[in-house]
Amino acid sequence: MATKYLIKDGKTEAYLSEIASWELFDSIAHTIERHFGGHWIERLDGIEQRYWDLEINGIVVTLHLEHYLGISLFPASSTSNITTANSLVETIGAFIEESFGTLEAA
C-alpha cells in the first residue's frame, strides 16, 4: 500500500504500513530519527500498541503501532503549530514510502 493520508480534527495522519511489526516499527523509527534528526521525548510500549513521540525542530510527531491497524504517524496532541506539523508528517510519509516502498500485509 502506498502511504495514505487522512485528516482528523485538522491533523494529518499518515498510514505508513498495514504491517504491525515491532521490527518494522523500529526500522521506521530509526530511519526517521536518522534522516530528520530530533530526539525521542517519550516511548510508550504496550502489549499491542506503541506510541513514540519525536521532537524535530520544535515540532512533536507521534509514531504509532496498533496491532490490527499497522503503523501510522501524526502530530502529537501537544503540538501547537498544526500547519507545520501536518507538513512534516506528509514529508516524513513520502520519505518512508520512498525508502521502504509499499508496506502491505501479506
TANOR-V870088 format. One record per residue. N is the residue number from 1. RES is the residue in one small letter. OMEGA is omega in whole degrees, 0 to 359 (* if undefined). Layout:
n,res,omega
N,RES,OMEGA
N,RES,OMEGA
This chain:
n,res,omega
1,m,173
2,a,177
3,t,178
4,k,182
5,y,178
6,l,178
7,i,178
8,k,179
9,d,178
10,g,180
11,k,178
12,t,176
13,e,179
14,a,175
15,y,188
16,l,185
17,s,171
18,e,183
19,i,180
20,a,182
21,s,177
22,w,180
23,e,178
24,l,177
25,f,180
26,d,180
27,s,178
28,i,180
29,a,180
30,h,180
31,t,179
32,i,181
33,e,183
34,r,186
35,h,186
36,f,180
37,g,181
38,g,180
39,h,179
40,w,181
41,i,176
42,e,177
43,r,178
44,l,181
45,d,176
46,g,181
47,i,183
48,e,182
49,q,171
50,r,172
51,y,179
52,w,179
53,d,180
54,l,176
55,e,179
56,i,179
57,n,177
58,g,179
59,i,180
60,v,175
61,v,181
62,t,172
63,l,189
64,h,172
65,l,176
66,e,186
67,h,185
68,y,185
69,l,182
70,g,185
71,i,180
72,s,180
73,l,180
74,f,177
75,p,178
76,a,181
77,s,180
78,s,183
79,t,181
80,s,180
81,n,186
82,i,181
83,t,179
84,t,179
85,a,178
86,n,178
87,s,178
88,l,178
89,v,179
90,e,179
91,t,179
92,i,179
93,g,179
94,a,179
95,f,180
96,i,178
97,e,179
98,e,183
99,s,187
100,f,185
101,g,180
102,t,185
103,l,182
104,e,173
105,a,181
106,a,*
